[in-house]
Amino acid sequence: MKNSPKKTSGSSTRTASSKTKTTGNRPGRQQQNGSGNKEDLAKVFEETLKDIYWAEKYLTKALPRMSKAAYDEDLRAAFDEHLQQTEEQVERLDQVFEQLGKKAAGKKCPAMEGLVEEGKEAIDEYDPGFARDAALIISAQKIEHYEIATYGSLKAHAEMMGEQEIASLLDQTLQEESETDEKLTELSGNINQQAYQEGGEMADTEEDTEDEEEEV
């Protein structure tokens, strides 16, 4: 009976020791997770970089078709200017890969492929005119918004990883994409109005033709 308290005391010591070990493991797990998160962000950055690299190269092949299909001269000029910018943006991405010590490589971007396909459908579906231009602007701005979102995220990741020079390069492209989007918005005002008037005139012509046929 007198020995019982000693056993109880020993059991309590073991339990306390066990709790201490469990608590002691927590900082280790947190540090491991923190390290993993840093590595994961770097991987996300690199994979997204490959994605936009492929997308920009793919876009350099699509923009000449969009320019050729444009009816409005100002819209055609905007597509031509953005083609030149896009080629420079590809070179800028080459610099980003170089600073990372990585070989420049692209990974197929289904999103850009689909957005470019929408532009092709607009060209096939509409005859040359302001309505086709309006459809092309919609497709082009979808592309710009995708690029703005991508470059904005890449810039934020680069800053988080302490890559200030890379963040600066990405910011240059981000500003160009935003300016292109604004220019397309400005052009759409006149083009949409022209397309609307063009559609109204066609409707009036069809009504006049029907009236003439009825009179005959």
ABEGO torsion letter per residue (X at the ends): XAAAAAAAAAAAAAAAAAAAAAAAAAAAAAAAAAAAAAAAAAAAAAAAAAAAAAAAAAAAAAAAAAAAABABAAAAAAAAAAAAAAAAAAAAAAAAAAAAGBBBBBBBBAAAAAAAAAAAAAAAABBBEAAAAAAAAAAAAAAAAAAAAAAAAAAAAAAAAGBAAAAAAAAAAAAAAAAAAAAAAAAAAAAAAAAAAAAAAAAAAAAAAAAAAAAX
